[in-house]
Amino acid sequence: MEEEFLAENNACGQTLLHVVSRGNAIIAELLRLKDHIPHIFRLEKKQDQQKYGELILDFSYFNSSDEYDKKIENSEHLQKLDEEIYKAHGEILTRFYKAFESVHKYVTDLNTFVEELEEGIYIQQTLDTVFLSQDGIQLMCESIYVYGVMLLIVDLYYRGDVRERLVVAHSRHCTTSGSLDHVCQLIRTTGFLNSPSAKRPANYPQEYFRRVPLNEKLVNIAVGKLRTEDIYHQQKALPLPQQMTTALAQQAAVLFVALFFAPNILHNQTARMREIVDKYFPDNWIVNVYMGITINLIDMWEPFRAARIALANTLEPSNIRDYATTHASNLQKLVSETNEMLKEGVLVKKNLLDNVSKVLALARECNVTLRWLMLHTAPQHSVCETVKKCKQVRDQVLADTLDTPNGVLELLLNTAHFENTIRELFKSILNEREDKWAEGKKECTLRIGELEEVFAGTKPLMRVDKNENLKKWFGDIKSHISSLNLDEPNISARKIVQLIQALEEVQGYPQLTGSLQVKQLLDETCSTLRRMLSAAGVRDTVLVHMQIVGDFSYGWLLVDNYTQLMQSGVRADPTLVNKLRAVFLKLSSAMETSLLRINQAGCDGDLSSVSRYYSNQLVGYIKKLLQVIPETVFTLMAKIAHIQTHLIPELPDRLEKDKMKEYAQLEHRFEVAKLTHEVSVFSSGLLNMKATLVGIVRLDPKQLLEDGINKELTSHISKALNTGLVFNPKTKGVDLATKLDELGNTMDGHKRSFEYVQDYIGINGIKMWLVSIFIRIII
């Protein structure tokens, strides 16, 4: 049934898959555009209001559009300004409108699909039968969830009046399709402002979610399934009771959003809400809605009576203290255990194969504790909290966990490094498994064959007599070894265990105890069989479980809370960059959740676009974080430039012997050497980081260093030019020549420091200098 539902010839499954896939692409577009809203459409500055107030209008324009248009037509100034606005922003305005229109089209297509499903358009498929399929139930629930996430993102990142102005500006200059009225109905302002001081609008967000309602039967079945079943089956990867809420976190986010389409449950159905809280939120109250967009249930469920009552038990001070102290004690234990694991020579293939269960258990514990602490100690979340109790609960958590951001960061670094090491080792083991299996099987067959020959009398050994029974027995053992098949790991594993037991038992026979050579052959065979047993136990499912366990989508935005701590750590120890690389890889794996359905649907255009967006977002963060190294390098180079320019005189062509000490300046030259060593250490910290594939973007550490130093160089030279040639009219006696001499000395100092350190950090300093001077600044 599962394979059939997403088969290419299953129109129902493919239609639903493409709907959900497009929904994820729309979310990426909304997130991409939120950073490109032209500032004039916010009308936050008084001068913008005075200049553009008559042209940039909200939906009140549609009530008197003729009057507004006539006013603009009668004013040459307004016409000219209007043309300038559209010329500058017309293209981006079209993209904004198309993004909002896509949200409406998505929900329309989803409703059409459900109607056609109920009308029997899809042969042998109804709403009920789709929910019987594992893929069907996931996609149906996700179709609701994705629509809800779109609505939340629109209201979270596009203030109501701003998005109205964007739509009006587009509609005034472009002919829109007949969907304009529907789009306006959907995205008109809700009154919501994402500010701690703003009051939440009445009946929010359920009234907003009801503007274009979903099929009621679809919502009821989806909420019921989410409430009672485990639709993603992630408890296989996180099997312990204390890990259940982490295993169900993705489903909890889907249910959280879906409940806004069924507000009656949130308001009135206390028993159902208690059931939901007991299953999904018995020890947590922060939801990762989508790619790090986090929401506090205390705040979001405050207006809903049944939801508020159900959550009250979770928020008992004694319960909060219990959760917080447990995770705080786990934090110290796990940091210690991961430090031990990451010591040189501990995590090697042999140890990993012998301790797979222990290693996976440690990875689970690390991620469960890390998730809880990062979510519940975060200073703020994506949706601003307006309820005082949110701060009270957070303060209690911080007090009970002893507010240890450094400890959380250390656990994050260790966990990411630990997971990355395990993943690389497992991939290597899986790649070598077939060859190792064949090699081990061949070795065992040869050794047992030798013993068969020994007891047959054809290969005599000292103190070993011919024995037909043992010859036959070893012949049977050899045939059993030959029958071992890696494609049947469970059967082969049981056979290997039995073979090892048999070979160990036979060593006690009097005929075998007298020969060290026989004993050695048996011991070597048992050892090889044990390696084969370990190889049979390593499967692709281990990597799948590691992917589930290591999910870090909740940290996509929260990780920025630790940026300053990470930068301080890099300043203190540049080799920390190697551990940061593992964090970047952990972050890049988070985007796989958003790309899953797009990839399944085979939408190559959307896959490329969405991958590029999330990859560029992550690369931007990585550059921001690692800019601390170029900043520090440039600060050290500036000190070198100062010493070389002002304290160490330039050597003449000829130097008199008695002036050698004066020019030597040993203390200053030692200081230059010391600073140069520090420059080399910092640059090496970044250069030693391996090239890293972040999503679809490859990060080259040398390019990162060069770009960072270039950025700092351009900034400092621009500053020197801007400040060095400023004259104070009140100060007399300062002429242009003096200013130019001072500026020349500053510029020459930078140039000399670049010439001096370029070989120590592996960059072409002179080329970089010339580019910055002639291309970036003068041109």
N, C-alpha and C positions, 0 to 999 in steps of 0.2 A: 504493500500500500504506500509506503514511504517513497520508494523509488518512483512509483507510478505517478504520484501527485506532482512531482517536479520534472517529470519526463517531458521532453520537447514536444511530444504529440499530445500532451494533456493541456488543452486550451485553458481550463479552469486554473490549474496550478500556475501555468506560465503567466496568465493575465494578472493574477494576484501578486506573484513574485515581481513582475515589472512595475506594478503600482507601488509596492513597498520600496523597491529599488529607487524609483523616481523620487519618492518621498525623502529618502536619505540624501539624494543629490540636491533637492530643494533646500534642505536644512543647511547643507554645506554652502550653498549660494547665499542664503540669508546671513550666515555667519561671516562669509567673505565680504559681503557688501556693508556690513555694520560699521566697518572701519573706514568707509569711504563716503559717509554722509557729508555733503558740502556744509561748511560751518554756517553759511548765510541762511540755510533752511532751519537752523535752530533759533535764530533771532534772539540770541542770548545777550548780545552786546547792544547798547543803546544806539550806537551809530548804525548798526545793521537794521535795527527796527525803523529808524528814521529814513534810511536810504531805500530799504527793500520792502517795508511794511505794506505798501500799496500794491505790490506785485506778488509777493510770496504769501499765499492765502490758504486757509484751511477749508474744510468742507462747507463752510458758510458761503463760499463762493458760488456753489451750485444753486443756492436759494435766490441769488440775484446776479446770475452770470452776465446777463446783458448789460446791466448797469456797470459792473466792474470792467467789462470789455470796452464799453463806450468811453469810460473814464480814461482808460489806457490809450485808446485810439485818438482821443482829443488832446493828448499830451505828448509832444515830440520827445521830451525828456524821458517819460516813462516808456515810450516805445523803444527808444534807443537802449535804455537800461534793460528792458525786457529781452531784447535781442541779445545783448551781452550775456545775460544770465543763461539763456538757452544755448548760446554758442559755446559757452564755457562748460555747461553741465548737462547738455541735452542727452548725450550718450549714456551717462551714468543714470540719469532720470529714467530713461527707457529700461535700463536693467532693473532698477528698483521696481518699476511698475510690473515688469514681466515676472519678477520674483513673487510679488504679492498676488499677481494673477495666477501663478503656478500653484499657490496654496489653495486658492479657490477651485482651480481645475482638479487638484488632487482629491479634495473631498467630494467633488461632483463625480469624478471617475469611480471613487470607492463606493459611493452610494449607488451608482449605476451598476457596478459589478454585483453588489449584493442583491439589487432588484432582479437582475438577469439570472442570478443564481437561484433565487426563489421562484422565478417564472419558468425554470426548467430549460433555459437556453443552453446550459452546459449539461450534456447528456450524462445521466446517472450521478449527477452531483447536486446536492442541496446544501444549505447552510449547515445542517446537522451532520451530513456526511463529511464535509470538509473538516469539521472539528474532531472527527474520528482519526484523522491523519496527524502524525506528529508534526510534519512540516506545515500542514494546513492550520493546525491550532496555533503554531508559532507565528505564522504569517498573518493570520486573522487578528491576533492580539497586537502584533506589531503595526498593522495598518492603522488601528485606533491610536496606538501610542505615538507613532510618527506624526500623525495629524495634530495630536495634542502638543507635542514638542514644538512643532512649527508655530502654533499659536502662542506658546509661552515665549519662544525666542523673539517673535515679532513684537510682543508687548514688553519684553525685557530690554531689548537693544534698540528698538525704534519707538521713541516716545510718541504718544498718541497724536499730538498736534504736529510733530515733525513728519510722521508718515502721511498724514493728511495733506500737508503742504507738498510733499514729493509727488503724490498722486495728482493733485490739482495742477501742479506745474507741468507735469507730463501731458495731462489731458487737454490743457489749453493749447498746446503746440502740436499734438499728434492726434490723428484719428484713431480712436480706440475701438475695440470690438464691442459687441453688445454686452460683454461681461462687466463693463465699468460699474454699473449700478450694483451688481452682486459683489464685486471686489470692494467697493466703498462700504457696503453693508457689513462685510466681514472684517475689514481692517480699520473701521472708524475708531476713534479714541474710546478707550474704556474708562479713562479717569485714573488708571494705575500709574503711579510714579515710583520708580525703584530708588527710594530714599528712606532712610530710617525715620525721618520726621514726617513722612507722608502718611496720611490715613488711607487704609485699604478701602476701595469702593465697596458698596453694599453688593452682596450676591456675586462677589468676584472669587474665582474666575468662571463659575458655572454658567453665568449669563453670557459671558464671552464665548464659551465653548458651545453654547446653544444657538449661536447666530446662524450657523449652517449645521443643523443637527445630523447626527449619524443615525443609521437604522437602529431602532430601539432593541429589536431582537438580537442583533449583532452585539451590541454593547452588553446586554444582560448575559448572553452565553459566554462572552469573553471574560467578563468580570467573574462569573461563576467558575469557569475553568481556572483562571488565574488564582482565585481564592482557594481552590481545593486540590489542584494538581501541581506537579512539578513539571512544567512544560519544556524546560531546557535540560533536565537531567544532569545538572552539574554537581549533584551530591556524590557522584561516583569519584570525582576528583577531590572533593572536600567531605569525607564521610563521617567525621566525628560530630557529635551533637553540638559542641561549642562552635563548630564551623558552619552550622546550617544556615544562619542568616547571611553569611558571606556567600555561600553557594547559591542562595536564592536572591542575591542582591540585584541581579539583572531583571529577574521576574518582578521583584518588588518595585523597581522603577517603572516598569510597564503598567503594573496594577495601580500605582500611585497616580499616574497620568490618566488611566482609563476611568478611575473613580470620579473624576470631574465631569465625565459624561453621564454619570449615574449619581447625582448629588443627593438623592433620597437616602442612599446607603450611608453617606457621610453624615447626614443630618439626623436620621431617625433610627437606623437599624443598628442598635447598640450591640446586639449579639454577633452580627456578622463582622462589625468593626473590631470587636474583641477577638474574634477568630483571626482576623487579618493581622492585628497587632501581635497576637501570641505567636503567629507563624513567622511573620516577616520583621517585626520591630520589637521583640522582647528585650533587646539589649542595645538598640540603636535608634536614632531619631533624625539622622541626616541622610538624605537620598541623593545619590548621584543620578540625576535625571538623564543627561546625555553629554558625553565628552567633557566631563568635569564641571558641568553646570549643576551646582549643588543647592539643595533647598532644605530648610529646617522645618520638620513636621510641626514642631511646637508653634511656629509662627503660621504656617500655611493651613493647619487644621484648626486653628483657634476659633474661626467662625462656625465650625461644624460641631454640633453638640455631641453626636454619637462618637465621632472620631476623637474629639477632645477627651471624653470620658474614657474611651478605650486606651488612649495613650497615657493616661494618668498613672497607671500602675508601673509602666516603664520608667516614668519620671519621678518615682519615689526617691527621696534623697538617699535612703539606705541602698536602693538598687543601683543608683548612679555611682555611689561610693564603691560598691562591690565591683561593677564593671571597670571603673577607672583604676582601682588599686590592682585588680587582676592583670590588666593590660600593662600597667606600669611595672609590676614585678616581672612579667613576661618580657618586657622590653630589655631589662638588664640581663636576664638569662639568655635571651636570643642574641643580643649583641656579643656576649661572651662566647656562645656556641659558634656563631658564624665566624668570629675572629679565629677560633681554633681551626675551623674547617678551611679557612682561606690561607692558612699557613702553607708555606712551600712544601710540596711533596705529599700533602694530605689528600687533596682532591685529584687523584689519578685514576686511570681506568680500572685497575684491579680493585682498589678500595671502593670505587663507585659500584662496580658490579656486585661486590660482596655486601654492600649496604644500601641498595636501592631504596628499600622501604624507609630506612632511617633518614636518608637524604630528602626524600619526598615529604616525609613528615615534618622535617625542619623547615622546608620551603613553605609548607602550608601554614605552620605556626607563625612564621615571619610575616607572611602576607596578611593573615587575619589580624594580627596585632598592629601592623603598619597601617592597614586600612582604617581600623577603628580610631587610632590615635590621630592620624592626619585629618580625618573627617570631623572628629569631635573636639579637637583643640584648635581648629582653624579660627583665626580672628574674625573672619566674615565669610559670607557665602554669596553666591551669584544673585539670589533674591534677598534684598536687604531685610533685616528682621525688625519688626515694629512692636513686638511683644516683649515686655520687660523680662519675662521668665526665661527667654532665650539667653540673656546675659547672665542671669542667676545660675542657670544650669551649666553654662560654659565656665563660669568662675569656679564652680564646685569641681568640675572635671579638671581644670587646670591646677586647683589646689590639691586634689587627690592624686593626680599624676605627677605632682611636684614640678609642673610646667617645664618639661624637658625637651625643648625643640632640638637641642644639640643631640640628645639621645635618639630622637626620632630620625634626624638626618643621618646619624651613623647607621641606624638600622636600615634606612633606605639604601644607603651606599653599599652596605654589606649584602643586603638581600639581592640587589640588582647584580652585583659582582658575582655572588654565589650562584644565582640563577643562570647568568650568562655562561659561567664556567661549566655548570652541569649540562646546559643545553649543547654547548660545543662538544663536550665529551660524549654525550649520548649520540649526537649526529655522527661523530667519528666512529663510535662503536657500531652503530647501525650500518654505516657504510662498509665497515670491515667484517661485519658479522658472518656473511656467507663464506668469505675467504677463510676466516678463522675457524669456522665450523668444519669446512672441508679439510683444512689442514689438521685440525684436532682428530677428526674421524680417521684420516689416513694414518696418523701417528698411532692411534689406539689399535687400529687393524693390524699394523705392522708389528707392534709389540706383542699383541695376543697371538699373532701368527708365529712369531719367534717361539713363544712358549708352547704352542701346539707342536712345532717341529722338535722342540727339546724333548717333550714327553713322547713323541713318536719315535725318538731315537735317531732321527736324521741329522740332528744338530746337538751333539753331545756336550754336556756341561759337567764340571766336576761336582760330585756328590749328588747328582740327579739321575735317577734310574728311569728307564722306559716305563710308561704307564698308559695303557690304552684308554682307561676310563677318563684320566685327566686330559689326554689328547682329545677325546671326543667332547669333553666338557668345554675345553677352551675353543674347540671348533664351533660349538654352539654359541659361545659368547661372541666369537668373531662375526658370526652371521647376524646376531642381534645388533651388534655395533654397525654393521654394514646396512642394516635396515632403517637406521635412524634417519629421520627426514625433517629438515628445518621448516618445511611448509606445514608440518603438523606438530607445532611446538608443545602442545599439552601432552599428546601421546608420547612424543620423544622424551620429554622431561620425565615422565613416569618411568619409562624404560631405563633412562640413565640412572635414576635413583636406585632402581632394582639392580642394575649392573654394578654400581658402586658397592652396594651392600653385599652382593654375591662375591665380588673380588676381595673385599675386606674379610669376609668370613672364610674364604678358601685359604687365606694366608696362615690360618691356624692349623692346617693339615700338616701332619708329620713329614709327608713327602716334600713339602715346600719350605719348611723352616730351616733346612740345612743349607740352602743356597742363597747367598746375598744377592747374586745376579737376578735370580727369579723374583726375590722380594723387591729389588729395585725396579724391575720391569712392571710389577704389579702396582707399586706406589706411583710410578710415573703415569701409568694408565689411569689410575683413579684421579690423579691431579688434573690430567687433561680432560677427563670426563666431567669433572667439577667445573672447569672453565667452559665447556660446552653447555653445561646446565645453566650457567650464568648467562651465556649468550642467548640461549633459548628463552630466557625470562625477560630479555630486553626487547620491547616492541614499540611500534610507533605510538601506541596509546600513551606511553610515558611522556612524550613530547606534547601530545594533545592535552594531557592533564597539567603539564607544566604551564602551558599557555593559559588554561583556565585559572589555575592557581595564581599565576603571576599577573592577572589582569590589573592594569594601572590606569584605566580610563578615568577613574575618579580623581586621579592626580594631575590630569591634563592642565588644569588651571591652578589647583592648590599648590603645586610644586613651586610656584613663584614666591610663596611665603618663605621659602628656604633659600632664595637666591642670594641674599646678603650673607647668610651663614656659609653657603658654598663658596662664595667669593672670598670670604675671610679665610676659609680653609685652604683655598688655592694660594692665597698670599703667604700663608704660613708654610705650606708644603705643596709646591707645584706638581709633585707626582700624583696628587689627588685626582688629577685630570683623568687618569686611567680608570679610576672608579666611577668618575662622572660619565665616562663613555658608556658604561653599563647602564647607568640611569637613562641616558639618551635612548639606548636600545629598548629599555623597558617602556619608555614613553612612546616610542615609535610603534611598539606592538599594540598600543591602545587604539590606534586608528583602524585596526583590522575589524573591530566591531562595526564601525560605520561603513566599511567597504564590503562586508560579507555578502549582503543581499545584492549589491551592485555587481559584484564579481559573479555570483551565482546566476544572475540574469544575463550575463554576457554583454552588458552595456559598456563597451570599450571607451566611448567618448566620456561618459559620466565617470567611469573608473579613473581615467587619466586626470580629468579635471578635479575630482574630489581628492584623489591621492596627492596631486600637486598642491592643493590648498592646504591640507593638513601637514604635508611635508614642509612646505614653506613656513607655516606657522611655527613648527618645531625648530626648524633651522634658525629662524629669527630669534627664538628664545635661547638657543644654544649660543649664537653669536653674542647676544646680550650678556649671557652668563660668563662666557669665556673672554669677553672684552677686558676683564680684569687683568689678564696676562699682558696684552699689549699696553694697557694703561700703566701697569707697574713697570714694564720694560721701558716705556717712554719716559716715565718719571726718573728712572735710573739713568737713562741716556741724557736727560736734561741736566742731571747732576754732573755727569761726565763732561757735558758741553760747558757747563759753568766753570768747572775746574780747569779745563783745557783753554778756555777763553780768558779767564780772569786771574788764574793762579799759576799756571805753568806758561812761562814765556816761550815764544816760538824760537827754535834753535836757528842761529845765524849760519851762513855758509861756512864761516871760519870762526873758531872759538878759541879764545886765549885760555891757557892752562889754569891761571889763577881764578877764572870765572866759572870753571866747571861746576863747582859746588852750587854756585848761585843758580845755574841753569838746571842742575840735576833735580832739585825739588823732590827729594826721595819720598817724603811723607805724602805729598800730593799725588805722586805717581803710584805709590802703593794704594792710595784711596781709589784711584782710577782703575787699577787692576782688580781691587776688591769689588767695585761696582760692576766691572765687566764680567767678573765671575758670576755675580748675581743675575745679570742679564742673561748669561748663558744658561744658568740653572732654570730660570723662568721660561725661556724660550724652549728649552729641551723638554720641560714638563708638558708643553702643548705638542711639540713635534714628535714626542714619543708615543702620542696617542695614535692608534691605528686608524687608517682611513675607514670611515663608518658610513654605511648606507642607512640613511634616515628616510624611511618611506621609499620614495623614488629619487631622492636627492642624495648624492654622494658627497660627504664632507671630507675635504682634504685638509689635514692639520696645518701643513705648510701654507696653504692658501688662506686659511683662517688667520694665521699669525701675520702674514703679509697684509691682508685686508685690514686687520685690526690696527697694525702699526701705521698703515697708510692713513686710516681714519684719524688717528691721534696726531700724526704729522700735519695733515691738512688743517686740523682744528687749531693746533698750536701756531702754525705759520700764519693762518688767517688772523688769529688773535694778535700776533706780533705786528702784522701789517696794519690792523685796525686800530691798535692802541699806540703803536710807535710813531705814527704820523698825525697825532692829535695835538693841536696847539692851544694853549691857554692864552687868551688875549690880554689877561691881566698880568701875565708874567713877561717881564722884559728880558732881553738878552739871549733868548733861546731862538737860534736861527735854524733854517732847514738843514744846513750842513751838519750841525750837531746831532739833530734827530736822525739823519740818514746814517751818520757814523755809528750811533747806538744801535740802530736797526741792523746795520751791516754786521756788527759784532755778534748780535743775537743770532742772525741767520747763519753766520760763519760757524758759530759754536754748534748749532744743530748739524750742519753739514759735516764738520770734523768728527762729531760723535758718531754719525752714521758711517763715515769712512772707517772709523776705529773699530766699531763693534760688528760690522757686517759679516766678517768671517767667523765670528763667534756664534752667530745665530743663524747662519746659513741663508742669508738673503742678499740680494743685490741692492745695497743701500744707496749707491749713487744713482742708479736708475730710478729707484723709488723717490729719491729727492728731486730729480729732474721732472718726473711726472707730476709731483705735487706742486712744484713751482710753476712750471710752464703750462701745464694742461689744466690742472684743477683750479689754480688761483689766478694766474695772469690772463689766460684765455677766458 
